């Protein structure tokens, strides 16, 4: 309920007091104040009289002190959040029963509401401008850095979501994350009709990351096609929730994913480090928990919608506020890739290399990557020897960073500001928000050392961390800490990840390997554009069916993934009706994150095109990352001279197909 007051009278009184020169600021500020004020907040007119600032010196001091305050507040809240998730995020042994409860607590849930109740937020809204995405897109290129910082200061109060709603969202996301982090498949215990085991003893793969990466690695295996078809069947069982619940993270049972038969594993086949699980051959399916977790997040987000007039759905918040790219534009960029005539041409190149017709698993074809034909076992042996634990990777950071083109001094400076932890899940990067704190690199390290999969993820996360260090410690305003959105930090991480084998001493990229990398980037962008389309369509379905059950959501996800596959992928890969595009775990625990991956690939290629002309990588990476959190096109124009576009990737792919570097 809006308070009762005379806005025109308040504005007129302030103009009379502060002068005609401040009319525009007063009008906007009072309107912003009124949009968030509630009756219980008190006398709006009295507050406006007391807190409107017209003296430029006082306004500057107010801005400076608030910027310092929010750096400390955001930074310490992030650190507290990191602490409450310490044991669920890191591989520190079995979880205590209390840990999921601790991890679901969000120390920052009440901060925004507290700032409204203390009226700090209202001081910001009265004195600094809230801006629309349209204003930022059209006017932003001519703004000063101070204007950008002011826009970010006010933007943090564009919504007033009650603390209990924020806490519920946090709990739902935390529960989904823990569910995903513990979703492992023991591959040695996948058996075929003959009881044969295709995968080595001890191989425990998390869904979806490790399952997908194992599938990619199997292109170098003589029996790779059999392994890949088995993994595909496992993925489909997970998506449709026909996987037997008893086999999840249970090496005491054998499972045939084709027939769904479950048997007790022979004692000699069970791993020495097997977790305590029941050895009972139960084929009962998992009860739609995957979709219950997604629904819980959706229902929590629904409660935030009425308090977000600038973005009244989770979809709008993801695109208008989070990415600052309209959904229609993102969809157009992805469709440009999905419908590109280059797709069948690249597919023919893959068919030639494989010597067979393409199959659904070839959506993850890895043979373009330099070194993609090397057996994964060789790479595993190399990384496990070099990195027996997380500390060994941390100690190697200066060398890795020098290999990325940073000077010795800059490499040491960066390495001193990054911490490395062994992750319980597949891995992630956690930024810092306060100077004096440091980003965390998390990657999975098994008992026998870091596998190549873990190393590849670690190099990707290192890209995130380097961006995070630069965009915190190198940015001119801490209110601009970060990059425009997740796609940009993904893009900069891809720049690192693409050089992982080179950093292992497997040879520097030449023109031929660069051609391979371009084709690989294009194929991955095509695949990830598909999963992003599924993610977006599922959230639209949720808003159209707010009372859906988990079973109905499961059927919807299955249908949507099949429709997207049949439209864009079946003509190239066959497998009409497959559900593979719904396997990504992000759909469950990172709502509407998946569009950032294909966008990240497009941005990465645009950056790579620029680096090929300008270089060196280290200095250019720093120049880009220290520009901070402005809108995507402003950042990209500063970085490369042009707005975000799919054209650089399509140009590079066309050249690669013609045999040009």
C-alpha angles and dihedrals in degrees: 000000000000118000120248112247140125106255093185092054092049091050093047092050092051093047090051090051100042104028140255092279089072097049096107093048091046094049094049094042095051091048091050091048093050093049091065102028118110128197091251089058089075133224109004095187093053091048092050091050092051101041109036107110120207101160106096092213092053091044090053091049091048091051093047094049093047091049090053092045094052093047089056095040095047092042097051093043090053090050091051090050090050090052096051089052095042097110097037092049098043132061098243100137134277116347120248115233090251095056099082088050092051091046092053091060113100111200090193097052093100098039100092093045090046089054090052092048092048086047094233087120090054092053088056094047092048095050108029129053126257108212134200123230088249091056093047092049096047102034102025097085089065097042123112119237089255090055090052091050091050090051090053091046093055093037093066087069098047088109133039104203114175114251093239090057092049089049092051091051090050092050092050093049092045092051091049091049093052091048090054095042091059097043101111133156120207100220099197087066095060106103135182129220090282092051090249120154116217098183130065125258114269097026106140114177128191120222125276107353101051094036090055093044092049089052089053092049092051092073086082093051122094088225093038097123092056091048092048094051089051092052090048090054091049090051092050091050090052093049095047091040091234090124110116107252091220095064096057107113089345119125091176091078131062118217134194103206092195097057096020090229115155124202135171110266116242108257093242091057095055116102119246090234094048112147117241104274135152114264097214121131099234117158096185109135126245107269103239092279089145090062096038087061092050092047092051090057092046093050091049091049090050088063090057094052098084090053095053106068092163090057110012098183134049086244092056092045090052095052108024098038105019104039097017086217118111114246091237091058093047091049091049092052091050093045089052088061097039093052097039115132085224090075098076090042092055089044091056089052089054093047090053091053095046095042092222143076114282120258132198093268088062088077080087096044108162102181094102092065115099104255091017091129093056114104110257089227090068092051091045091054091051096049095041091053093047096041112033089160142004092267091061090056090048091052090052095054096097091054092046092050092049086053088055091059102265119135117254091253093049092045091054091046092052095044090053089058099050126078123201124213134176107247127223089209130043093288142272143186120244116201127217121230101193129061104245093043123084137219117254125228112207123187135155116264115184123211091264093048140273113327121215088257089055091046093049090052090046092056089049091050090047088061088056091048095050089051089048093052093048095043091052105035097030103041118102095224120036088210084070094052112144134019130290095274144329093282090065095052087046089052093052089046090053089055088060097040093054089064098049097112092046088054088053089057095256095135137288118273115263130186092279095050090046088055088053091050093053092051090048091050091050094049092048091048090052091051094045093047085061095052090047091053089053092049093051094045092050092055091049088051090051092054090048090050106034093162096052122139123229089255091053091048090051091053091047093051090048091050095045093048090049092049094050090046094049092048101047110010111032093066088060105029104022118216096121110206098020117151098208096120089069096060098092111114091213088077088066105039106018106049113218093349097125098082086066091069099061090037087052091054092050091048091044093054090048088053092046090051088054093046091052088060101036115019157143095145098219098054094041093047089054093047091052098042095049092059090083137200106342124132118296098253094045090051094045094047089053090046102043109003097253139071123259110295143162091219098090091057092046091047092049092047092050090051092046092052088053089054097253121134 
